[in-house]
Amino acid sequence: MPLLIRQPVWRRRTDRYRHPAQVITIGFAVAVAFGTALLSLPLASRSGHRTELMDALFTATSAVCVTGLVTVDTGSYWSGFGQAVILLLIQAGGLGIMTLATLFTVLLSRRLGLRARFLAQAETKSLDLTDVRGVVRRIVLFSLVSEAVVAVVLTVRFATAYDEPFTTALYDGVFHAISAFNNAGFSTRADSMIGYVTDPWINLTVAAAVILGGLGFPVVFELARTWRRPALWSVMTRITVALTVALLALGTIVFTLAEFSNPRTLGPLDGPGKLLAGFFAATMTRTAGFNSVDVGAMRPESLLASDVLMFIGGGSAGTAGGIKVTTFGLLAFVLWSEMRGETHVNVGRRRVPASNQRQALAIVLLSVGAVVAAAFLLLAITPYRLDVVLFEAVSAFATVGLSTGITGSLPPEADLLLVALMFTGRIGPLTLASALALRDRNRRFELPEERTIVG
């Protein structure tokens, strides 16, 4: 008879938190708590007074979750220290808490255990467990170089075209570069990018940073290797690139036509200005949060189009939010295969496993449920109409940061609800659900099959 050895209590307790999803969730929660504490300090505000806990919590969550929704104006309310904290939280949230932790482990010890590799793989969506250290290095290097290039372009533009002192232009350039690449949407300008609505240098540079950061690191690395040979692209890269281009083009057309004659948005602009503003709006709804026109003045059809684009979001493993274009594209292929009566879902010359299909369906259903429940609660506790609160709920959940202007006037319970939405949207509904489970539960038997009527 084998000898049973009972594990110590401390070991049994720590084993409960070894699932990567659990550690990632805890990591983001710790970052939010740390940011809240720093932003609550008198040093963080320009007035020198302590910031209300709800405002500090909301801003910290928005920064860590790279959302961009704010209850107080970033440029006028927070001091230099407070803005530096926000930038630090944006950078940490964009790269991922586990990615930064892995990088520090590599730099300090030059060794990486198997458990740490699994954690980093879960956060970076790396498909090759043996090269996590290399993946993390490339992620950090790619991010810093991209932010530096964007910062240089913006700094030169601010200094030469708008007569800003070099130090001010440099600060604004770095701030907006980090915020744009990480799809955060924080701005030191009270009106975001409205003052630069017809400036292609600023608009296109910020849009390029948003698109690049939102594609996802695996897609960017793969494109860098095989951009001349599309036949070698993986399923994820095919879907991400195709849908990104399609949604950007469709969004530009929709926003330009819907707001073409609106005197409060695109109406006063000339033809090229309308097109530029329409493209910028289509890009920012991919979870960036900057705006070059007044979102609150948009027509209902534009708000609805924004809801759809925000909900879909950007690429997997990038700085964008939403359900991801890969999830949306995969379900589109599932629908197409079902309509054609095919037994398998094929993308190009690859067959998508059933587990991926179930995961995509679970993400979409959980996300729809979260947005609908949040919109219902916002309707109950605020005086605003449905299209406005739905826009706010989708923006928070998809970590976009766009708002019709109601965020600062919401009651505390509504702010707390948006905090929960931002946190859930950043780490992912499926990741959160698996993080709450102590262990995987595998059924050891199969039940008899019975078909039911669908539809």
C-alpha positions in Angstrom: 0.0 0.0 0.0 1.6 3.3 -1.0 2.5 5.8 1.7 0.4 9.0 1.6 2.3 12.1 2.6 0.2 15.1 3.6 1.4 18.4 2.2 2.0 21.3 4.7 -0.8 23.8 4.9 1.3 26.6 3.5 2.2 24.6 0.4 -1.4 23.7 -0.2 -2.4 27.3 0.0 0.2 28.6 -2.3 -0.6 25.8 -4.8 -4.1 27.4 -5.2 -2.5 30.5 -6.9 -0.2 28.9 -9.4 -2.6 29.3 -12.4 -1.1 32.0 -14.6 -4.5 33.7 -15.0 -4.8 34.0 -11.2 -1.3 35.5 -10.9 -2.0 38.0 -13.8 -5.2 39.1 -12.1 -3.5 39.6 -8.8 -0.7 41.4 -10.5 -3.0 43.9 -12.1 -4.9 44.4 -8.9 -1.7 45.1 -7.0 -0.7 47.6 -9.7 -4.0 49.4 -9.4 -3.7 49.5 -5.6 -0.1 50.8 -5.8 -1.2 53.5 -8.3 -4.2 54.5 -6.2 -1.9 55.0 -3.2 0.5 57.2 -5.1 -2.2 59.3 -6.7 -3.8 59.8 -3.3 -0.7 61.6 -2.1 -0.9 65.4 -1.8 2.2 65.5 -4.0 0.2 64.1 -6.9 -2.2 67.0 -7.3 -1.4 70.5 -8.4 -3.4 71.9 -5.4 -1.3 70.0 -2.9 -4.4 68.4 -1.4 -5.1 64.8 -1.1 -7.2 63.4 -4.0 -10.5 61.8 -3.3 -10.1 58.0 -3.1 -12.6 57.4 -5.9 -10.8 59.8 -8.3 -7.4 58.2 -7.5 -8.8 54.6 -7.9 -10.6 55.5 -11.1 -7.5 57.2 -12.6 -5.2 54.4 -11.5 -7.4 51.7 -12.9 -7.9 53.6 -16.2 -4.1 54.0 -16.5 -3.2 50.4 -15.6 -5.9 49.1 -17.9 -4.8 51.6 -20.6 -8.3 52.9 -21.0 -8.2 56.7 -20.8 -11.5 57.5 -19.1 -10.9 60.2 -16.4 -13.0 61.9 -13.7 -10.6 64.8 -13.4 -8.6 66.5 -16.2 -5.1 65.0 -16.5 -3.2 68.1 -17.5 -4.7 70.6 -15.1 -5.5 68.5 -12.0 -2.4 66.2 -11.7 1.0 67.6 -10.8 4.2 66.6 -12.6 4.6 63.7 -10.1 1.0 62.6 -10.6 1.4 62.6 -14.4 4.6 60.7 -14.1 2.8 58.1 -12.0 0.1 57.9 -14.7 2.7 57.3 -17.4 4.3 54.6 -15.3 1.0 52.8 -14.8 0.2 53.1 -18.5 3.6 51.6 -19.5 3.2 48.8 -16.9 -0.3 48.1 -18.1 0.6 48.2 -21.7 3.5 45.8 -21.5 1.8 43.7 -19.0 2.6 43.2 -15.3 3.9 39.7 -16.0 6.0 40.8 -18.9 7.7 43.4 -16.8 8.2 40.9 -13.9 9.7 38.4 -16.4 12.1 41.1 -17.7 13.3 42.0 -14.3 13.8 38.3 -13.5 15.9 37.9 -16.6 18.0 41.0 -15.9 18.6 40.2 -12.3 19.2 36.5 -12.2 19.8 35.6 -15.9 17.6 32.5 -15.2 14.0 31.9 -15.8 12.1 29.0 -14.2 9.4 27.0 -15.8 6.7 28.5 -13.7 7.8 32.1 -14.7 7.9 31.0 -18.3 4.3 29.9 -18.1 3.2 33.2 -16.5 5.0 35.2 -19.2 3.5 33.1 -21.9 0.0 33.7 -20.6 0.5 37.5 -20.6 2.4 37.9 -23.9 0.4 35.2 -25.8 3.6 33.7 -26.9 3.1 30.4 -28.7 6.7 29.2 -28.1 7.3 28.4 -24.4 11.0 27.8 -25.0 11.7 31.4 -26.1 9.8 33.5 -23.6 12.9 35.4 -22.5 13.6 36.4 -26.1 10.0 37.3 -26.7 9.9 39.6 -23.6 13.1 41.3 -24.7 11.8 41.9 -28.2 8.5 43.2 -26.8 10.2 45.7 -24.5 12.7 46.8 -27.2 10.0 47.2 -29.8 7.8 49.2 -27.5 10.5 51.6 -26.4 11.8 52.1 -29.9 8.3 52.7 -31.3 7.5 55.2 -28.5 10.8 57.0 -29.0 10.2 57.4 -32.7 6.6 58.8 -32.1 7.9 61.0 -29.4 10.5 62.6 -31.7 8.0 63.3 -34.4 5.5 64.8 -32.0 8.1 66.9 -30.2 9.4 68.4 -33.4 5.9 69.2 -34.6 4.8 70.8 -31.3 8.0 72.9 -31.2 8.0 74.0 -34.8 4.4 74.4 -35.7 2.9 75.5 -32.4 5.8 77.5 -30.9 6.0 75.4 -27.8 9.2 75.7 -25.7 11.5 72.7 -26.4 11.1 71.3 -22.9 7.3 71.6 -23.0 7.2 70.1 -26.5 9.4 67.2 -25.4 7.3 66.4 -22.4 4.1 66.5 -24.5 5.7 64.4 -27.2 6.8 61.7 -24.8 3.5 61.7 -22.9 1.4 61.3 -26.0 3.7 58.8 -27.5 3.5 56.5 -24.5 -0.2 57.0 -24.3 -0.8 56.4 -28.0 1.4 53.3 -28.4 -0.2 51.7 -25.3 -3.7 52.6 -26.6 -4.3 54.5 -23.4 -5.8 57.8 -24.7 -4.6 60.0 -21.8 -3.7 63.5 -22.9 -2.4 66.6 -21.2 -4.8 68.6 -23.3 -8.2 69.2 -21.9 -9.8 68.8 -25.3 -7.5 65.8 -26.3 -6.6 66.2 -30.0 -9.4 68.6 -31.0 -7.0 71.5 -31.4 -5.1 69.4 -34.0 -8.0 68.1 -36.0 -6.6 69.2 -39.4 -2.9 68.5 -38.6 -1.9 65.4 -40.5 1.5 65.2 -38.8 0.0 64.8 -35.3 -3.1 62.9 -36.3 -1.4 60.3 -38.6 1.6 59.9 -36.2 -0.7 59.2 -33.2 -2.9 56.9 -35.4 0.1 55.0 -36.6 1.2 54.4 -33.0 -2.2 53.3 -32.0 -2.5 50.8 -34.9 1.0 49.5 -34.3 0.5 48.9 -30.6 -3.0 47.5 -31.2 -1.9 44.9 -33.8 -0.4 42.6 -31.1 3.2 41.7 -30.6 3.0 38.2 -32.2 1.5 39.7 -35.3 4.1 42.4 -35.6 7.0 40.0 -35.1 5.5 37.6 -37.7 4.9 40.4 -40.2 8.5 41.6 -39.7 9.7 38.1 -40.7 7.3 37.2 -43.5 5.7 40.4 -44.7 6.7 39.5 -48.3 5.2 36.0 -48.1 1.6 36.2 -47.0 1.1 32.5 -47.7 3.2 31.8 -44.6 1.2 33.9 -42.3 -0.5 32.2 -39.4 -4.3 32.1 -38.9 -4.1 34.8 -36.2 -2.0 37.1 -38.5 -4.3 36.6 -41.5 -7.4 37.5 -39.5 -5.8 40.4 -37.6 -4.4 42.1 -40.7 -7.5 41.6 -42.9 -10.0 42.8 -40.3 -7.8 45.7 -39.1 -7.6 47.1 -42.6 -11.3 46.4 -43.3 -12.6 47.9 -40.1 -10.4 51.0 -40.5 -11.6 51.5 -44.0 -15.3 50.9 -43.1 -15.1 53.1 -40.0 -13.5 55.9 -41.9 -16.4 55.8 -44.5 -19.1 55.5 -41.8 -17.8 58.4 -39.7 -17.1 60.7 -42.6 -20.5 60.2 -44.2 -22.5 60.3 -40.9 -20.8 63.4 -39.6 -20.2 65.1 -43.0 -22.7 67.9 -42.5 -22.8 67.9 -38.7 -21.9 71.6 -37.8 -20.6 70.5 -34.4 -18.1 67.9 -35.7 -17.0 67.6 -39.4 -19.2 70.2 -40.9 -16.8 73.2 -40.7 -13.9 71.2 -42.2 -12.8 71.0 -45.8 -12.8 67.8 -47.8 -9.3 66.5 -46.7 -10.0 67.6 -43.2 -13.2 65.6 -43.0 -11.4 62.5 -44.3 -8.6 62.9 -41.9 -11.0 63.4 -38.9 -13.0 60.4 -40.1 -9.9 58.2 -40.3 -8.8 59.4 -36.9 -12.1 58.6 -35.3 -12.2 55.1 -36.9 -8.7 54.5 -35.5 -9.4 55.7 -32.0 -12.4 53.5 -31.6 -10.0 50.6 -31.9 -9.4 51.3 -28.1 -7.2 54.3 -28.1 -9.4 57.0 -26.6 -8.1 60.2 -28.3 -10.6 62.4 -30.1 -10.2 65.1 -32.6 -13.9 66.1 -32.7 -16.4 66.4 -29.9 -17.7 62.9 -29.2 -20.7 64.2 -27.3 -21.8 66.1 -30.4 -21.8 63.1 -32.7 -25.0 61.8 -34.2 -26.6 58.6 -32.8 -25.6 56.5 -35.9 -21.9 57.5 -35.2 -22.2 56.5 -31.6 -23.7 53.1 -32.6 -20.9 52.6 -35.1 -18.4 53.5 -32.4 -20.0 51.0 -30.0 -19.5 48.2 -32.5 -15.9 49.1 -33.4 -15.0 49.6 -29.7 -16.5 46.2 -28.8 -14.5 44.4 -31.5 -11.3 46.2 -30.4 -7.8 45.4 -31.8 -5.4 42.5 -32.0 -4.6 39.8 -29.5 -1.6 40.3 -27.2 -1.4 43.9 -28.1 -2.2 47.0 -26.1 -5.8 47.2 -27.5 -8.9 46.0 -25.7 -12.3 44.7 -26.8 -13.1 41.1 -27.6 -10.2 41.3 -30.2 -10.4 41.1 -34.0 -9.3 37.5 -33.9 -12.3 36.5 -31.8 -14.6 38.4 -34.1 -13.0 37.0 -37.2 -13.0 33.5 -35.9 -16.7 33.6 -35.1 -17.3 35.0 -38.6 -15.6 31.9 -40.1 -17.6 29.7 -37.8 -20.8 31.3 -39.1 -19.6 31.0 -42.7 -18.8 27.3 -42.3 -22.1 26.6 -40.6 -24.0 28.3 -43.4 -22.1 26.2 -46.0 -22.8 23.0 -44.0 -19.1 22.3 -43.4 -18.2 20.1 -40.5 -14.9 21.9 -39.8 -13.9 25.6 -39.7 -11.0 26.3 -42.0 -9.1 29.6 -42.4 -6.9 29.4 -45.4 -5.1 26.1 -45.4 -5.6 25.6 -41.6 -8.3 24.0 -39.6 -9.4 25.8 -36.4 -9.8 23.5 -33.4 -13.1 23.2 -31.7 -11.5 24.5 -28.4 -10.7 27.8 -30.1 -14.2 28.1 -31.3 -15.7 27.5 -27.9 -13.2 30.0 -26.4 -14.2 32.7 -28.8 -17.9 32.1 -28.2 -17.4 32.2 -24.4 -15.5 35.5 -24.7 -18.2 37.1 -26.8 -21.1 35.9 -24.6 -19.3 37.0 -21.3 -18.5 40.3 -22.9 -22.0 41.0 -24.1 -23.4 40.0 -20.7 -21.0 42.4 -18.9 -21.8 45.3 -21.2 -25.6 44.8 -21.1 -25.6 44.4 -17.3 -23.4 47.5 -16.9 -25.6 49.6 -19.2 -28.7 48.5 -17.3 -27.2 49.6 -14.0 -26.0 52.9 -15.4 -29.5 53.6 -16.7 -30.9 52.9 -13.2 -28.5 55.1 -11.3 -27.9 58.0 -13.8 -30.2 60.4 -15.6 -28.7 59.8 -19.0 -30.3 58.1 -22.0 -29.5 54.7 -23.4 -27.1 55.6 -26.2 -25.0 57.6 -23.9 -24.7 55.1 -21.1 -24.2 52.2 -23.6 -21.3 54.2 -25.2 -19.8 54.7 -21.7 -20.1 51.0 -20.8 -18.6 49.7 -24.0 -15.8 52.3 -23.8 -14.9 51.2 -20.3 -15.2 47.5 -21.0 -13.2 47.6 -24.2 -10.6 49.9 -22.5 -11.1 52.6 -25.1 -11.4 55.8 -23.1 -13.8 57.7 -25.4 -16.6 59.5 -23.7 -19.6 61.7 -24.5 -18.5 63.9 -21.6 -20.5 62.3 -18.7 -17.6 60.5 -16.9 -16.8 63.4 -14.6 -20.4 63.9 -13.5 -21.3 60.3 -12.7 -22.1 59.3 -9.1 -19.6 57.3 -7.1 -21.5 54.0 -7.6 -21.3 54.5 -11.3 -17.6 55.3 -11.1 -17.1 52.1 -9.2 -19.0 50.1 -11.8 -16.8 51.6 -14.6 -13.7 50.6 -12.5 -14.9 47.0 -12.5 -15.6 47.1 -16.2 -12.2 48.5 -17.1 -10.5 45.9 -14.9 -12.5 43.1 -16.3 -12.0 44.3 -19.9 -8.3 44.5 -19.5 -7.5 41.1 -18.2 -10.3 39.5 -20.3 -13.5 37.9 -19.3 -12.2 34.4 -19.9 -9.0 35.1 -18.0 -11.0 36.4 -15.0 -13.3 33.4 -15.0 -10.4 31.0 -15.1 -8.5 33.0 -12.4 -11.5 32.5 -10.0 -11.4 28.7 -10.5 -9.0 27.0 -8.1 -8.2 24.2 -10.6 -9.3 22.7 -13.9 -12.2 20.3 -13.6 -11.9 17.5 -16.2 -15.0 15.2 -16.6 -13.9 11.6 -16.3 -16.8 10.2 -18.3 -18.9 11.1 -21.4 -22.7 11.4 -21.4 -25.0 10.1 -24.2 -25.4 12.5 -27.0 -28.8 14.1 -27.7 -29.6 16.8 -30.3 -31.9 19.7 -29.5 -33.8 22.1 -31.7 -31.8 25.3 -32.3 -33.6 28.4 -33.5 
